[in-house]
Amino acid sequence: MITVYLGEIPEEGLEISGETSRDIFQLDPADEEVQPAGPVRYDLHISDAGSDLLLAQGKLVAPFTLRCVACLEPFPFTLELDHYAADFDTPASGKLDMTERIREDLLLEIPGYPHCDRDGDDPDRVCPAAGKFDGTDSQENRGNSAWDALDGLKDAES
Ligand SMILES: [Zn+2]
């Protein structure tokens, strides 16, 4: 839970940082496309934006396991939002719970068609499915037969 009490926010704003103690995403465990892989870390500045709005700005880091759309293998993906910003209605209860909004905003930032080599945490990762279906083999065969035909012409000239 990422919460703050209004009474704790001084005029200059409040810094809160930490990590969620439980899974805030509650995704279907059978979903192989995306699963959370650890707590969400947050480092936020909460301030009164006037007009009954509170502003949260800062950094969010959330680790996930995604499934590559090309090779279908799971791979680690860390979502880092360095310039996160969201505003919230000042709650009448005096307690602001940002968990649901942050959950939604993080899920929106996950790539829709993730590739393990392009999006994953490992920059050296080569997707085992890369280049598998680009037709290289048939082009090579055509090339060979063209050379064979040239050889045949040379034989005929000599
Ligand atoms: Zn892949």
Backbone and ligand atoms as CSV (ligand in chain L), in Angstrom:
chain,resi,resn,atom,element,x,y,z
A,1,MET,N,N,0.840,-1.191,0.000
A,1,MET,CA,C,0.000,0.000,0.000
A,1,MET,C,C,0.883,1.252,0.000
A,2,ILE,N,N,0.517,2.185,-0.821
A,2,ILE,CA,C,1.260,3.442,-0.877
A,2,ILE,C,C,0.294,4.524,-0.417
A,3,THR,N,N,0.409,4.871,0.858
A,3,THR,CA,C,-0.556,5.800,1.456
A,3,THR,C,C,0.169,6.921,2.178
A,4,VAL,N,N,-0.548,8.005,2.366
A,4,VAL,CA,C,-0.006,9.123,3.128
A,4,VAL,C,C,-1.173,9.810,3.840
A,5,TYR,N,N,-0.913,10.279,5.056
A,5,TYR,CA,C,-1.934,11.010,5.810
A,5,TYR,C,C,-1.748,12.506,5.579
A,6,LEU,N,N,-2.852,13.173,5.305
A,6,LEU,CA,C,-2.773,14.599,4.971
A,6,LEU,C,C,-2.101,15.398,6.085
A,7,GLY,N,N,-2.360,15.002,7.324
A,7,GLY,CA,C,-1.777,15.719,8.457
A,7,GLY,C,C,-0.262,15.649,8.507
A,8,GLU,N,N,0.297,14.698,7.769
A,8,GLU,CA,C,1.761,14.521,7.782
A,8,GLU,C,C,2.451,15.362,6.717
A,9,ILE,N,N,1.657,15.994,5.860
A,9,ILE,CA,C,2.268,16.728,4.746
A,9,ILE,C,C,2.523,18.175,5.149
A,10,PRO,N,N,3.778,18.553,5.321
A,10,PRO,CA,C,4.065,19.945,5.651
A,10,PRO,C,C,3.888,20.834,4.411
A,11,GLU,N,N,3.982,22.129,4.620
A,11,GLU,CA,C,3.725,23.064,3.531
A,11,GLU,C,C,4.662,22.857,2.344
A,12,GLU,N,N,5.892,22.485,2.645
A,12,GLU,CA,C,6.873,22.325,1.562
A,12,GLU,C,C,6.763,20.960,0.885
A,13,GLY,N,N,5.825,20.137,1.342
A,13,GLY,CA,C,5.647,18.820,0.738
A,13,GLY,C,C,6.328,17.742,1.556
A,14,LEU,N,N,6.058,16.514,1.173
A,14,LEU,CA,C,6.544,15.365,1.937
A,14,LEU,C,C,7.229,14.377,1.001
A,15,GLU,N,N,8.425,13.913,1.420
A,15,GLU,CA,C,9.108,12.871,0.660
A,15,GLU,C,C,8.723,11.518,1.245
A,16,ILE,N,N,8.245,10.634,0.411
A,16,ILE,CA,C,8.026,9.270,0.896
A,16,ILE,C,C,8.776,8.311,-0.018
A,17,SER,N,N,9.400,7.313,0.587
A,17,SER,CA,C,10.075,6.309,-0.230
A,17,SER,C,C,10.005,4.976,0.498
A,18,GLY,N,N,10.073,3.921,-0.271
A,18,GLY,CA,C,9.991,2.587,0.308
A,18,GLY,C,C,9.602,1.598,-0.761
A,19,GLU,N,N,9.119,0.458,-0.332
A,19,GLU,CA,C,8.633,-0.517,-1.301
A,19,GLU,C,C,7.377,-1.175,-0.766
A,20,THR,N,N,6.555,-1.629,-1.697
A,20,THR,CA,C,5.287,-2.234,-1.293
A,20,THR,C,C,5.555,-3.567,-0.603
A,21,SER,N,N,4.783,-3.842,0.441
A,21,SER,CA,C,5.024,-5.061,1.213
A,21,SER,C,C,4.245,-6.241,0.664
A,22,ARG,N,N,3.300,-5.964,-0.228
A,22,ARG,CA,C,2.567,-7.080,-0.835
A,22,ARG,C,C,2.392,-6.793,-2.316
A,23,ASP,N,N,1.933,-7.794,-3.048
A,23,ASP,CA,C,1.696,-7.657,-4.477
A,23,ASP,C,C,0.505,-6.718,-4.698
A,24,ILE,N,N,0.748,-5.570,-5.308
A,24,ILE,CA,C,-0.350,-4.627,-5.535
A,24,ILE,C,C,-1.078,-4.915,-6.847
A,25,PHE,N,N,-0.515,-5.795,-7.685
A,25,PHE,CA,C,-1.090,-5.966,-9.023
A,25,PHE,C,C,-2.215,-6.991,-9.051
A,26,GLN,N,N,-2.066,-8.045,-8.258
A,26,GLN,CA,C,-3.128,-9.058,-8.166
A,26,GLN,C,C,-3.542,-9.551,-9.543
A,27,LEU,N,N,-2.562,-9.891,-10.367
A,27,LEU,CA,C,-2.875,-10.397,-11.704
A,27,LEU,C,C,-3.211,-11.875,-11.604
A,28,ASP,N,N,-3.922,-12.346,-12.592
A,28,ASP,CA,C,-4.262,-13.761,-12.654
A,28,ASP,C,C,-2.968,-14.582,-12.716
A,29,PRO,N,N,-2.742,-15.475,-11.743
A,29,PRO,CA,C,-1.483,-16.254,-11.752
A,29,PRO,C,C,-1.318,-17.106,-13.008
A,30,ALA,N,N,-2.414,-17.353,-13.715
A,30,ALA,CA,C,-2.335,-18.145,-14.945
A,30,ALA,C,C,-1.938,-17.297,-16.149
A,31,ASP,N,N,-1.855,-15.982,-15.967
A,31,ASP,CA,C,-1.493,-15.090,-17.058
A,31,ASP,C,C,0.004,-15.220,-17.338
A,32,GLU,N,N,0.349,-15.790,-18.489
A,32,GLU,CA,C,1.767,-16.004,-18.796
A,32,GLU,C,C,2.389,-14.798,-19.483
A,33,GLU,N,N,1.583,-13.818,-19.848
A,33,GLU,CA,C,2.110,-12.658,-20.566
A,33,GLU,C,C,2.860,-11.725,-19.626
A,34,VAL,N,N,2.336,-11.538,-18.420
A,34,VAL,CA,C,2.950,-10.603,-17.479
A,34,VAL,C,C,2.672,-11.036,-16.050
A,35,GLN,N,N,3.740,-11.034,-15.254
A,35,GLN,CA,C,3.612,-11.302,-13.824
A,35,GLN,C,C,4.567,-10.380,-13.067
A,36,PRO,N,N,4.151,-9.864,-11.916
A,36,PRO,CA,C,5.072,-9.062,-11.107
A,36,PRO,C,C,6.188,-9.950,-10.566
A,37,ALA,N,N,7.396,-9.385,-10.449
A,37,ALA,CA,C,8.541,-10.187,-10.008
A,37,ALA,C,C,9.167,-9.628,-8.737
A,38,GLY,N,N,8.414,-8.824,-7.995
A,38,GLY,CA,C,8.960,-8.270,-6.758
A,38,GLY,C,C,8.195,-7.023,-6.364
A,39,PRO,N,N,8.580,-6.418,-5.240
A,39,PRO,CA,C,7.864,-5.232,-4.767
A,39,PRO,C,C,8.097,-4.015,-5.664
A,40,VAL,N,N,7.157,-3.099,-5.649
A,40,VAL,CA,C,7.305,-1.824,-6.342
A,40,VAL,C,C,8.060,-0.868,-5.418
A,41,ARG,N,N,9.138,-0.279,-5.931
A,41,ARG,CA,C,9.868,0.731,-5.142
A,41,ARG,C,C,9.396,2.121,-5.557
A,42,TYR,N,N,9.205,2.973,-4.580
A,42,TYR,CA,C,8.737,4.323,-4.892
A,42,TYR,C,C,9.553,5.354,-4.139
A,43,ASP,N,N,9.678,6.496,-4.756
A,43,ASP,CA,C,10.425,7.615,-4.190
A,43,ASP,C,C,9.686,8.863,-4.670
A,44,LEU,N,N,8.756,9.334,-3.856
A,44,LEU,CA,C,7.807,10.340,-4.323
A,44,LEU,C,C,7.811,11.577,-3.440
A,45,HIS,N,N,7.530,12.681,-4.073
A,45,HIS,CA,C,7.341,13.949,-3.373
A,45,HIS,C,C,5.860,14.287,-3.448
A,46,ILE,N,N,5.217,14.409,-2.266
A,46,ILE,CA,C,3.789,14.684,-2.220
A,46,ILE,C,C,3.597,16.142,-1.823
A,47,SER,N,N,2.830,16.868,-2.615
A,47,SER,CA,C,2.631,18.278,-2.274
A,47,SER,C,C,1.191,18.695,-2.551
A,48,ASP,N,N,0.805,19.765,-1.911
A,48,ASP,CA,C,-0.534,20.321,-2.092
A,48,ASP,C,C,-0.519,21.193,-3.336
A,49,ALA,N,N,-1.305,20.805,-4.342
A,49,ALA,CA,C,-1.301,21.545,-5.604
A,49,ALA,C,C,-2.412,22.591,-5.640
A,50,GLY,N,N,-3.113,22.769,-4.543
A,50,GLY,CA,C,-4.230,23.701,-4.524
A,50,GLY,C,C,-5.462,23.082,-5.147
A,51,SER,N,N,-6.593,23.801,-5.074
A,51,SER,CA,C,-7.854,23.322,-5.653
A,51,SER,C,C,-8.193,21.902,-5.192
A,52,ASP,N,N,-7.895,21.595,-3.936
A,52,ASP,CA,C,-8.183,20.262,-3.385
A,52,ASP,C,C,-7.493,19.138,-4.136
A,53,LEU,N,N,-6.321,19.436,-4.682
A,53,LEU,CA,C,-5.548,18.403,-5.366
A,53,LEU,C,C,-4.214,18.198,-4.671
A,54,LEU,N,N,-3.805,16.933,-4.639
A,54,LEU,CA,C,-2.471,16.588,-4.168
A,54,LEU,C,C,-1.675,16.073,-5.357
A,55,LEU,N,N,-0.418,16.464,-5.401
A,55,LEU,CA,C,0.432,16.067,-6.513
A,55,LEU,C,C,1.517,15.115,-6.009
A,56,ALA,N,N,1.680,13.999,-6.707
A,56,ALA,CA,C,2.754,13.048,-6.397
A,56,ALA,C,C,3.702,13.015,-7.579
A,57,GLN,N,N,4.989,13.271,-7.301
A,57,GLN,CA,C,5.983,13.294,-8.371
A,57,GLN,C,C,7.203,12.518,-7.916
A,58,GLY,N,N,7.809,11.803,-8.839
A,58,GLY,CA,C,9.034,11.114,-8.464
A,58,GLY,C,C,9.268,9.876,-9.282
A,59,LYS,N,N,9.822,8.872,-8.621
A,59,LYS,CA,C,10.310,7.703,-9.336
A,59,LYS,C,C,9.602,6.443,-8.866
A,60,LEU,N,N,9.296,5.577,-9.830
A,60,LEU,CA,C,8.728,4.255,-9.531
A,60,LEU,C,C,9.570,3.201,-10.245
A,61,VAL,N,N,9.828,2.109,-9.553
A,61,VAL,CA,C,10.553,0.992,-10.167
A,61,VAL,C,C,9.787,-0.290,-9.866
A,62,ALA,N,N,9.431,-1.021,-10.919
A,62,ALA,CA,C,8.630,-2.227,-10.723
A,62,ALA,C,C,9.170,-3.360,-11.590
A,63,PRO,N,N,9.620,-4.450,-10.976
A,63,PRO,CA,C,10.119,-5.591,-11.753
A,63,PRO,C,C,8.993,-6.530,-12.182
A,64,PHE,N,N,9.082,-6.980,-13.416
A,64,PHE,CA,C,8.085,-7.901,-13.945
A,64,PHE,C,C,8.786,-9.063,-14.663
A,65,THR,N,N,8.025,-10.115,-14.884
A,65,THR,CA,C,8.428,-11.157,-15.820
A,65,THR,C,C,7.437,-11.110,-16.975
A,66,LEU,N,N,7.951,-10.855,-18.170
A,66,LEU,CA,C,7.101,-10.791,-19.355
A,66,LEU,C,C,7.387,-11.998,-20.244
A,67,ARG,N,N,6.494,-12.260,-21.179
A,67,ARG,CA,C,6.739,-13.326,-22.137
A,67,ARG,C,C,6.969,-12.715,-23.506
A,68,CYS,N,N,8.088,-13.103,-24.105
A,68,CYS,CA,C,8.472,-12.592,-25.422
A,68,CYS,C,C,7.470,-13.059,-26.474
A,69,VAL,N,N,7.000,-12.132,-27.326
A,69,VAL,CA,C,6.016,-12.513,-28.346
A,69,VAL,C,C,6.649,-13.315,-29.485
A,70,ALA,N,N,7.985,-13.268,-29.589
A,70,ALA,CA,C,8.645,-13.997,-30.674
A,70,ALA,C,C,9.023,-15.418,-30.262
A,71,CYS,N,N,9.751,-15.555,-29.143
A,71,CYS,CA,C,10.230,-16.891,-28.752
A,71,CYS,C,C,9.361,-17.519,-27.664
A,72,LEU,N,N,8.426,-16.740,-27.093
A,72,LEU,CA,C,7.496,-17.207,-26.059
A,72,LEU,C,C,8.189,-17.568,-24.746
A,73,GLU,N,N,9.460,-17.155,-24.579
A,73,GLU,CA,C,10.154,-17.421,-23.325
A,73,GLU,C,C,9.936,-16.261,-22.356
A,74,PRO,N,N,9.832,-16.572,-21.040
A,74,PRO,CA,C,9.730,-15.490,-20.052
A,74,PRO,C,C,11.064,-14.775,-19.906
A,75,PHE,N,N,11.025,-13.475,-19.661
A,75,PHE,CA,C,12.268,-12.735,-19.464
A,75,PHE,C,C,12.035,-11.605,-18.466
A,76,PRO,N,N,13.099,-11.199,-17.728
A,76,PRO,CA,C,12.948,-10.141,-16.733
A,76,PRO,C,C,12.886,-8.760,-17.377
A,77,PHE,N,N,11.965,-7.975,-16.887
A,77,PHE,CA,C,11.767,-6.615,-17.406
A,77,PHE,C,C,11.535,-5.692,-16.208
A,78,THR,N,N,12.372,-4.710,-16.042
A,78,THR,CA,C,12.187,-3.764,-14.946
A,78,THR,C,C,11.648,-2.460,-15.497
A,79,LEU,N,N,10.463,-2.116,-15.053
A,79,LEU,CA,C,9.831,-0.873,-15.480
A,79,LEU,C,C,10.313,0.247,-14.562
A,80,GLU,N,N,10.952,1.268,-15.143
A,80,GLU,CA,C,11.431,2.393,-14.353
A,80,GLU,C,C,10.811,3.670,-14.884
A,81,LEU,N,N,10.053,4.337,-14.043
A,81,LEU,CA,C,9.493,5.638,-14.411
A,81,LEU,C,C,10.207,6.696,-13.579
A,82,ASP,N,N,11.100,7.444,-14.230
A,82,ASP,CA,C,11.910,8.427,-13.507
A,82,ASP,C,C,11.170,9.734,-13.282
A,83,HIS,N,N,10.164,9.985,-14.080
A,83,HIS,CA,C,9.465,11.273,-13.972
A,83,HIS,C,C,7.971,11.035,-13.850
A,84,TYR,N,N,7.625,10.171,-12.910
A,84,TYR,CA,C,6.213,9.885,-12.697
A,84,TYR,C,C,5.529,11.101,-12.064
A,85,ALA,N,N,4.321,11.379,-12.486
A,85,ALA,CA,C,3.538,12.458,-11.874
A,85,ALA,C,C,2.067,12.096,-11.948
A,86,ALA,N,N,1.365,12.297,-10.852
A,86,ALA,CA,C,-0.070,12.036,-10.829
A,86,ALA,C,C,-0.704,12.967,-9.810
A,87,ASP,N,N,-1.918,13.427,-10.101
A,87,ASP,CA,C,-2.606,14.208,-9.075
A,87,ASP,C,C,-3.830,13.467,-8.558
A,88,PHE,N,N,-4.151,13.759,-7.336
A,88,PHE,CA,C,-5.209,13.043,-6.620
A,88,PHE,C,C,-6.124,14.060,-5.962
A,89,ASP,N,N,-7.411,13.738,-5.944
A,89,ASP,CA,C,-8.345,14.560,-5.171
A,89,ASP,C,C,-7.998,14.437,-3.693
A,90,THR,N,N,-8.000,15.544,-2.999
A,90,THR,CA,C,-7.739,15.502,-1.561
A,90,THR,C,C,-8.849,14.692,-0.891
A,91,PRO,N,N,-8.486,13.572,-0.243
A,91,PRO,CA,C,-9.529,12.699,0.309
A,91,PRO,C,C,-10.151,13.298,1.569
A,92,ALA,N,N,-11.469,13.160,1.671
A,92,ALA,CA,C,-12.175,13.681,2.838
A,92,ALA,C,C,-11.766,12.934,4.103
A,93,SER,N,N,-11.365,11.682,3.937
A,93,SER,CA,C,-10.994,10.864,5.100
A,93,SER,C,C,-9.682,11.311,5.735
A,94,GLY,N,N,-8.901,12.101,4.988
A,94,GLY,CA,C,-7.607,12.505,5.513
A,94,GLY,C,C,-6.497,11.526,5.191
A,95,LYS,N,N,-6.837,10.421,4.566
A,95,LYS,CA,C,-5.833,9.421,4.200
A,95,LYS,C,C,-5.859,9.208,2.692
A,96,LEU,N,N,-4.726,9.461,2.065
A,96,LEU,CA,C,-4.632,9.308,0.612
A,96,LEU,C,C,-4.023,7.951,0.292
A,97,ASP,N,N,-4.759,7.130,-0.431
A,97,ASP,CA,C,-4.244,5.831,-0.869
A,97,ASP,C,C,-3.968,5.899,-2.369
A,98,MET,N,N,-2.677,5.888,-2.720
A,98,MET,CA,C,-2.284,6.045,-4.121
A,98,MET,C,C,-2.104,4.711,-4.830
A,99,THR,N,N,-2.308,3.620,-4.097
A,99,THR,CA,C,-1.955,2.294,-4.607
A,99,THR,C,C,-2.640,1.965,-5.934
A,100,GLU,N,N,-3.951,2.147,-5.992
A,100,GLU,CA,C,-4.698,1.721,-7.179
A,100,GLU,C,C,-4.290,2.529,-8.411
A,101,ARG,N,N,-4.136,3.833,-8.220
A,101,ARG,CA,C,-3.741,4.691,-9.347
A,101,ARG,C,C,-2.347,4.329,-9.857
A,102,ILE,N,N,-1.426,4.110,-8.944
A,102,ILE,CA,C,-0.054,3.750,-9.329
A,102,ILE,C,C,-0.046,2.388,-10.013
A,103,ARG,N,N,-0.850,1.480,-9.494
A,103,ARG,CA,C,-0.977,0.160,-10.126
A,103,ARG,C,C,-1.406,0.305,-11.584
A,104,GLU,N,N,-2.468,1.085,-11.812
A,104,GLU,CA,C,-2.978,1.267,-13.173
A,104,GLU,C,C,-1.928,1.931,-14.067
A,105,ASP,N,N,-1.270,2.953,-13.546
A,105,ASP,CA,C,-0.295,3.691,-14.353
A,105,ASP,C,C,0.895,2.805,-14.729
A,106,LEU,N,N,1.317,1.944,-13.814
A,106,LEU,CA,C,2.431,1.039,-14.119
A,106,LEU,C,C,2.023,0.026,-15.185
A,107,LEU,N,N,0.840,-0.545,-15.034
A,107,LEU,CA,C,0.403,-1.565,-16.002
A,107,LEU,C,C,0.292,-0.974,-17.407
A,108,LEU,N,N,-0.088,0.308,-17.493
A,108,LEU,CA,C,-0.205,0.969,-18.800
A,108,LEU,C,C,1.147,1.118,-19.490
A,109,GLU,N,N,2.224,1.132,-18.715
A,109,GLU,CA,C,3.555,1.381,-19.279
A,109,GLU,C,C,4.264,0.104,-19.725
A,110,ILE,N,N,3.665,-1.037,-19.456
A,110,ILE,CA,C,4.282,-2.303,-19.872
A,110,ILE,C,C,4.120,-2.452,-21.382
A,111,PRO,N,N,5.190,-2.783,-22.104
A,111,PRO,CA,C,5.066,-2.910,-23.560
A,111,PRO,C,C,4.025,-3.954,-23.949
A,112,GLY,N,N,3.214,-3.644,-24.947
A,112,GLY,CA,C,2.130,-4.528,-25.358
A,112,GLY,C,C,2.616,-5.766,-26.107
A,113,TYR,N,N,3.686,-5.615,-26.884
A,113,TYR,CA,C,4.242,-6.742,-27.630
A,113,TYR,C,C,5.721,-6.854,-27.283
A,114,PRO,N,N,6.002,-7.357,-26.074
A,114,PRO,CA,C,7.386,-7.313,-25.601
A,114,PRO,C,C,8.296,-8.297,-26.330
A,115,HIS,N,N,9.514,-7.845,-26.608
A,115,HIS,CA,C,10.543,-8.697,-27.192
A,115,HIS,C,C,11.672,-8.830,-26.180
A,116,CYS,N,N,12.124,-10.066,-25.951
A,116,CYS,CA,C,13.120,-10.312,-24.906
A,116,CYS,C,C,14.444,-9.608,-25.204
A,117,ASP,N,N,14.800,-9.462,-26.491
A,117,ASP,CA,C,16.093,-8.843,-26.813
A,117,ASP,C,C,16.011,-7.319,-26.755
A,118,ARG,N,N,14.862,-6.759,-27.031
A,118,ARG,CA,C,14.721,-5.301,-27.103
A,118,ARG,C,C,14.299,-4.703,-25.766
A,119,ASP,N,N,13.404,-5.390,-25.040
A,119,ASP,CA,C,12.802,-4.822,-23.835
A,119,ASP,C,C,13.371,-5.379,-22.536
A,120,GLY,N,N,14.050,-6.504,-22.585
A,120,GLY,CA,C,14.479,-7.175,-21.360
A,120,GLY,C,C,15.600,-6.448,-20.642
A,121,ASP,N,N,15.867,-6.890,-19.403
A,121,ASP,CA,C,16.905,-6.267,-18.588
A,121,ASP,C,C,18.307,-6.626,-19.067
A,122,ASP,N,N,18.433,-7.739,-19.801
A,122,ASP,CA,C,19.743,-8.182,-20.264
A,122,ASP,C,C,20.012,-7.591,-21.651
A,123,PRO,N,N,20.940,-6.610,-21.741
A,123,PRO,CA,C,21.168,-5.942,-23.031
A,123,PRO,C,C,21.839,-6.858,-24.048
A,124,ASP,N,N,22.459,-7.969,-23.596
A,124,ASP,CA,C,23.147,-8.874,-24.519
A,124,ASP,C,C,22.265,-10.015,-24.995
A,125,ARG,N,N,21.037,-10.022,-24.519
A,125,ARG,CA,C,20.126,-11.108,-24.863
A,125,ARG,C,C,19.869,-11.144,-26.377
A,126,VAL,N,N,19.992,-12.314,-26.950
A,126,VAL,CA,C,19.618,-12.525,-28.352
A,126,VAL,C,C,18.379,-13.404,-28.351
A,127,CYS,N,N,17.327,-12.925,-28.973
A,127,CYS,CA,C,16.079,-13.701,-28.998
A,127,CYS,C,C,16.291,-14.952,-29.840
A,128,PRO,N,N,16.053,-16.132,-29.271
A,128,PRO,CA,C,16.272,-17.363,-30.047
A,128,PRO,C,C,15.384,-17.454,-31.283
A,129,ALA,N,N,14.314,-16.661,-31.336
A,129,ALA,CA,C,13.419,-16.718,-32.494
A,129,ALA,C,C,13.795,-15.691,-33.556
A,130,ALA,N,N,14.809,-14.841,-33.280
A,130,ALA,CA,C,15.140,-13.767,-34.210
A,130,ALA,C,C,15.645,-14.329,-35.528
A,131,GLY,N,N,15.096,-13.867,-36.635
A,131,GLY,CA,C,15.580,-14.252,-37.952
A,131,GLY,C,C,15.188,-15.643,-38.390
A,132,LYS,N,N,14.322,-16.293,-37.619
A,132,LYS,CA,C,13.999,-17.676,-37.927
A,132,LYS,C,C,13.151,-17.798,-39.197
A,133,PHE,N,N,12.303,-16.817,-39.400
A,133,PHE,CA,C,11.338,-16.952,-40.493
A,133,PHE,C,C,11.544,-15.871,-41.548
A,134,ASP,N,N,12.800,-15.471,-41.816
A,134,ASP,CA,C,13.020,-14.369,-42.760
A,134,ASP,C,C,13.308,-14.867,-44.169
A,135,GLY,N,N,13.220,-16.151,-44.410
A,135,GLY,CA,C,13.344,-16.670,-45.766
A,135,GLY,C,C,14.767,-16.717,-46.294
A,136,THR,N,N,15.776,-16.623,-45.401
A,136,THR,CA,C,17.169,-16.612,-45.840
A,136,THR,C,C,17.519,-17.863,-46.640
A,137,ASP,N,N,17.018,-18.990,-46.197
A,137,ASP,CA,C,17.371,-20.266,-46.837
A,137,ASP,C,C,16.978,-20.301,-48.311
A,138,SER,N,N,15.756,-19.896,-48.608
A,138,SER,CA,C,15.304,-20.005,-49.982
A,138,SER,C,C,16.074,-19.030,-50.879
A,139,GLN,N,N,16.460,-17.845,-50.321
A,139,GLN,CA,C,17.244,-16.898,-51.122
A,139,GLN,C,C,18.611,-17.485,-51.470
A,140,GLU,N,N,19.216,-18.172,-50.501
A,140,GLU,CA,C,20.515,-18.788,-50.744
A,140,GLU,C,C,20.421,-19.823,-51.856
A,141,ASN,N,N,19.321,-20.561,-51.824
A,141,ASN,CA,C,19.150,-21.588,-52.856
A,141,ASN,C,C,19.040,-20.964,-54.237
A,142,ARG,N,N,18.300,-19.858,-54.304
A,142,ARG,CA,C,18.172,-19.180,-55.598
A,142,ARG,C,C,19.529,-18.689,-56.077
A,143,GLY,N,N,20.316,-18.135,-55.132
A,143,GLY,CA,C,21.647,-17.637,-55.475
A,143,GLY,C,C,22.507,-18.744,-56.053
A,144,ASN,N,N,22.469,-19.877,-55.409
A,144,ASN,CA,C,23.293,-20.988,-55.872
A,144,ASN,C,C,22.929,-21.413,-57.288
A,145,SER,N,N,21.634,-21.448,-57.556
A,145,SER,CA,C,21.254,-21.928,-58.879
A,145,SER,C,C,21.662,-20.924,-59.954
A,146,ALA,N,N,21.683,-19.609,-59.603
A,146,ALA,CA,C,22.138,-18.599,-60.570
A,146,ALA,C,C,23.616,-18.819,-60.896
A,147,TRP,N,N,24.442,-19.082,-59.876
A,147,TRP,CA,C,25.862,-19.328,-60.134
A,147,TRP,C,C,26.040,-20.590,-60.973
A,148,ASP,N,N,25.218,-21.572,-60.665
A,148,ASP,CA,C,25.301,-22.816,-61.446
A,148,ASP,C,C,25.035,-22.539,-62.923
A,149,ALA,N,N,24.054,-21.665,-63.170
A,149,ALA,CA,C,23.702,-21.348,-64.549
A,149,ALA,C,C,24.865,-20.635,-65.239
A,150,LEU,N,N,25.560,-19.690,-64.520
A,150,LEU,CA,C,26.709,-18.995,-65.100
A,150,LEU,C,C,27.819,-19.977,-65.426
A,151,ASP,N,N,28.065,-20.889,-64.485
A,151,ASP,CA,C,29.087,-21.901,-64.727
A,151,ASP,C,C,28.767,-22.686,-65.999
A,152,GLY,N,N,27.495,-22.981,-66.147
A,152,GLY,CA,C,27.071,-23.736,-67.314
A,152,GLY,C,C,27.381,-22.972,-68.607
A,153,LEU,N,N,27.146,-21.601,-68.586
A,153,LEU,CA,C,27.437,-20.779,-69.764
A,153,LEU,C,C,28.919,-20.819,-70.116
A,154,LYS,N,N,29.779,-20.658,-69.015
A,154,LYS,CA,C,31.219,-20.667,-69.239
A,154,LYS,C,C,31.652,-21.979,-69.904
A,155,ASP,N,N,31.105,-23.060,-69.407
A,155,ASP,CA,C,31.463,-24.361,-69.960
A,155,ASP,C,C,31.104,-24.416,-71.446
A,156,ALA,N,N,29.965,-23.797,-71.774
A,156,ALA,CA,C,29.506,-23.849,-73.153
A,156,ALA,C,C,30.414,-23.040,-74.067
A,157,GLU,N,N,30.982,-21.849,-73.520
A,157,GLU,CA,C,31.818,-20.978,-74.346
A,157,GLU,C,C,33.155,-21.611,-74.660
A,158,SER,N,N,33.720,-22.353,-73.671
A,158,SER,CA,C,35.076,-22.829,-73.848
A,158,SER,C,C,35.139,-24.068,-74.760
L,1,ZN,ZN,ZN,12.444,-13.690,-27.515
